[in-house]
Amino acid sequence: MQEAYQRGYRDGEAAGRSAVQPVIDKLAQTIESLASLRHRARREAEADLLKLSIAIARRIIHRELSVDPEAVAGLIRTALDKLASLEVHRVRVHPQLEPAVRHALERLAAGRQIQVVAEAGRAAGDVIFETQRGNLDASVETQLDEISRGLADRLRGRR
């Protein structure tokens, strides 16, 4: 009788385990899926936040360029620093920036004669420096794209 009891107990335990195991496996899959979903949602939120930040920066910078000549001077100063050893022949800009660029170049270009060309087809923040070795695109959009790529690369590197 004891042996029959033990066999019945083992059979019942085995049957119980085989009935419960699929539920445990499904629960483990669900937990893994939730962990993956959380990670994916965080990555997507970071990417969306990066896009939103760049869009906000774009609006602020374009507004500043339109109302503050010193913002334009900062843009020109940075580009001239990058081009210190090169001879700049011409700067192509949107007509709205032309007076501010001309004024900034008079102050910052140390007597160099640089032609400023206003081009109606240019975007509002475009500033293209032409040198004997090629062009430097110091445009707001180009700089924001570079910042965006750098931040996106850093986000990818953290994962």
C-alpha positions as CSV (number, residue, x, y, z in Angstrom):
1,M,0.0,0.0,0.0
2,Q,2.8,2.4,0.8
3,E,4.4,1.6,-2.5
4,A,1.2,2.3,-4.3
5,Y,0.8,5.5,-2.5
6,Q,4.4,6.6,-3.4
7,R,3.8,5.7,-7.0
8,G,0.5,7.6,-7.1
9,Y,2.2,10.6,-5.5
10,R,5.0,10.6,-8.0
11,D,2.6,10.1,-10.9
12,G,0.5,13.0,-9.6
13,E,3.5,15.2,-9.1
14,A,4.8,14.5,-12.7
15,A,1.3,15.1,-14.1
16,G,1.1,18.4,-12.2
17,R,4.5,19.5,-13.4
18,S,3.8,18.7,-17.0
19,A,0.5,20.6,-16.7
20,V,2.2,23.7,-15.1
21,Q,5.4,23.7,-17.1
22,P,3.8,25.3,-20.3
23,V,2.4,28.0,-18.1
24,I,5.8,28.7,-16.5
25,D,7.4,28.8,-20.0
26,K,4.8,31.2,-21.3
27,L,5.3,33.4,-18.2
28,A,9.1,33.4,-18.8
29,Q,8.5,34.4,-22.4
30,T,6.2,37.2,-21.4
31,I,8.7,38.6,-18.9
32,E,11.4,38.6,-21.5
33,S,9.1,40.3,-24.0
34,L,8.3,43.0,-21.4
35,A,11.9,43.6,-20.7
36,S,12.7,43.9,-24.4
37,L,9.7,46.2,-24.9
38,R,10.9,48.5,-22.1
39,H,14.3,48.8,-23.6
40,R,12.9,49.4,-27.1
41,A,10.5,52.0,-25.8
42,R,13.3,53.8,-24.0
43,R,15.5,53.8,-27.2
44,E,12.5,55.2,-29.3
45,A,11.8,57.9,-26.6
46,E,15.5,58.9,-26.6
47,A,15.5,59.2,-30.4
48,D,12.2,61.2,-30.3
49,L,13.6,63.5,-27.6
50,L,16.8,64.1,-29.7
51,K,14.6,65.1,-32.7
52,L,12.5,67.4,-30.6
53,S,15.6,69.0,-29.0
54,I,17.1,69.7,-32.4
55,A,13.8,71.1,-33.7
56,I,13.6,73.4,-30.8
57,A,17.2,74.5,-31.2
58,R,16.6,75.1,-34.9
59,R,13.7,77.4,-34.2
60,I,15.6,79.3,-31.5
61,I,18.7,79.7,-33.6
62,H,16.9,80.9,-36.7
63,R,15.0,83.4,-34.5
64,E,18.2,84.6,-32.9
65,L,19.9,85.0,-36.3
66,S,17.0,87.1,-37.6
67,V,17.0,89.5,-34.6
68,D,20.5,89.5,-33.1
69,P,23.5,90.5,-35.3
70,E,25.9,89.2,-32.6
71,A,24.5,85.7,-33.2
72,V,25.6,86.0,-36.8
73,A,28.9,87.4,-35.7
74,G,29.4,84.2,-33.6
75,L,28.7,82.1,-36.6
76,I,31.2,84.0,-38.7
77,R,33.8,84.0,-36.0
78,T,33.7,80.2,-35.6
79,A,34.0,79.7,-39.4
80,L,36.9,82.2,-39.7
81,D,38.7,80.4,-36.9
82,K,38.3,77.1,-38.8
83,L,39.6,78.8,-41.9
84,A,42.4,80.8,-40.3
85,S,45.1,79.6,-42.7
86,L,43.0,79.7,-45.8
87,E,42.2,82.6,-48.0
88,V,38.4,83.2,-48.1
89,H,37.3,84.7,-51.4
90,R,33.5,84.8,-51.0
91,V,30.7,84.1,-48.6
92,R,27.3,83.1,-50.0
93,V,24.3,83.8,-47.7
94,H,20.5,84.3,-47.7
95,P,19.7,88.0,-48.4
96,Q,18.3,88.4,-44.9
97,L,21.7,87.7,-43.4
98,E,23.7,89.7,-45.8
99,P,24.0,93.0,-43.8
100,A,24.8,91.2,-40.6
101,V,27.4,89.0,-42.3
102,R,29.0,91.9,-44.1
103,H,29.2,93.8,-40.7
104,A,30.7,90.8,-38.9
105,L,33.3,90.3,-41.6
106,E,34.3,94.0,-41.4
107,R,35.0,93.5,-37.7
108,L,36.4,90.0,-37.7
109,A,38.2,89.4,-41.0
110,A,41.3,91.5,-40.1
111,G,41.3,93.6,-43.2
112,R,40.8,90.7,-45.7
113,Q,38.7,91.5,-48.7
114,I,35.9,89.0,-48.7
115,Q,33.0,89.3,-51.1
116,V,29.5,88.7,-49.6
117,V,27.0,87.4,-52.1
118,A,23.3,87.4,-51.2
119,E,21.5,84.5,-52.9
120,A,17.7,84.4,-52.8
121,G,17.6,80.6,-53.2
122,R,19.5,80.0,-50.0
123,A,17.9,79.0,-46.8
124,A,17.6,81.6,-44.0
125,G,20.6,80.3,-42.0
126,D,22.9,79.4,-44.9
127,V,26.5,80.7,-44.7
128,I,28.9,79.1,-47.3
129,F,32.6,80.2,-47.2
130,E,34.5,79.7,-50.5
131,T,38.2,79.3,-50.4
132,Q,40.9,78.3,-52.8
133,R,40.7,74.7,-51.5
134,G,36.9,74.4,-51.5
135,N,33.9,75.4,-49.4
136,L,33.1,75.4,-45.8
137,D,29.4,75.1,-45.1
138,A,28.9,77.0,-41.8
139,S,25.1,77.0,-42.2
140,V,22.9,76.5,-39.2
141,E,21.3,73.4,-40.7
142,T,24.7,71.8,-41.4
143,Q,25.8,72.4,-37.8
144,L,22.6,71.2,-36.3
145,D,22.8,68.0,-38.5
146,E,26.3,67.5,-37.2
147,I,25.2,67.9,-33.6
148,S,22.3,65.6,-34.2
149,R,24.5,62.9,-35.7
150,G,27.0,63.2,-32.8
151,L,24.3,62.9,-30.2
152,A,22.7,59.9,-32.0
153,D,26.1,58.2,-32.2
154,R,26.6,58.7,-28.5
155,L,23.1,57.3,-27.8
156,R,23.9,54.2,-29.9
157,G,27.2,53.8,-28.2
158,R,25.6,53.6,-24.8
159,R,23.4,50.7,-25.7
